[in-house]
């Protein structure tokens, strides 16, 4: 008998399966944890999307103008996007309250 997702443990995960966000991480604001946030120079950005590919939280996406930017509701300020941006258009700045 198949288990309900809430009853599953890591032992129930089959090899090669795709695990989705069962815990609802998108429902929890995690951006308040950061001490720095990314800023973008959209005039110099070539819209390659490398920042989005390397973002460990998956919170970088394209806005209506086609520019990539982090959703600060989820961004933890790790700086991976700035480090991986080879055009150096992303800078990490101190978070201000």
C-alpha positions in Angstrom: 0.0 0.0 0.0 1.4 3.4 -1.0 2.1 5.8 1.8 0.8 9.3 2.1 3.6 11.9 1.4 3.4 13.1 4.9 4.1 9.6 6.2 7.2 9.0 3.9 10.8 9.0 5.2 14.0 9.0 3.2 13.9 5.2 3.3 10.8 5.3 1.1 12.4 7.2 -1.7 13.2 5.0 -4.7 16.4 5.3 -6.6 16.1 7.6 -9.5 12.9 9.3 -8.3 12.3 13.0 -8.3 11.6 14.5 -4.9 9.4 17.6 -5.0 9.0 20.3 -2.4 6.8 18.3 0.0 7.6 20.5 3.0 6.4 23.7 1.3 9.6 25.6 1.5 8.2 28.2 -0.9 5.7 29.1 1.8 8.4 30.2 4.3 10.2 33.5 4.0 13.9 32.8 4.3 15.3 36.1 3.1 15.3 37.6 6.6 18.3 35.4 7.4 20.7 37.3 5.2 23.2 40.0 6.1 24.0 40.9 2.5 21.9 41.0 -0.6 22.7 41.0 -4.4 22.4 44.2 -6.5 22.5 44.2 -10.2 23.8 46.6 -12.9 21.2 45.9 -15.5 22.9 48.2 -18.1 25.9 45.8 -18.2 24.1 42.5 -17.7 24.1 40.3 -20.8 21.2 38.2 -19.5 23.1 34.9 -19.7 21.3 33.4 -16.7 24.5 32.0 -15.1 23.4 33.5 -11.8 20.1 31.6 -11.9 21.8 28.4 -12.8 24.2 28.5 -9.8 21.8 29.9 -7.2 21.5 27.2 -4.6 18.0 28.4 -3.5 16.6 28.7 -7.0 15.3 32.2 -6.2 16.8 34.0 -9.3 14.5 34.5 -12.2 13.8 36.8 -15.1 11.7 39.9 -14.6 9.4 41.5 -17.2 12.4 43.2 -18.9 14.3 39.9 -19.3 16.8 40.8 -16.6 17.7 38.2 -13.9 17.3 39.2 -10.3 16.8 37.5 -6.9 13.5 37.2 -5.2 14.6 38.8 -1.9 11.8 37.0 -0.1 13.8 33.8 -0.4 17.4 35.0 -1.1 19.7 34.1 1.8 22.5 36.4 0.6 25.1 33.6 0.1 26.8 35.5 -2.7 27.1 32.5 -5.1 25.4 34.5 -7.9 27.9 37.3 -7.5 30.9 34.9 -7.5 29.7 33.0 -10.6 28.7 36.1 -12.6 31.6 36.4 -15.0 30.5 39.8 -16.3 30.7 41.1 -12.6 27.3 42.9 -12.7 26.2 41.4 -9.4 27.6 43.0 -6.3 26.8 42.0 -2.7 25.9 44.9 -0.4 25.2 45.0 3.3 21.6 44.5 4.2 20.1 47.5 5.9 17.0 47.5 8.2 
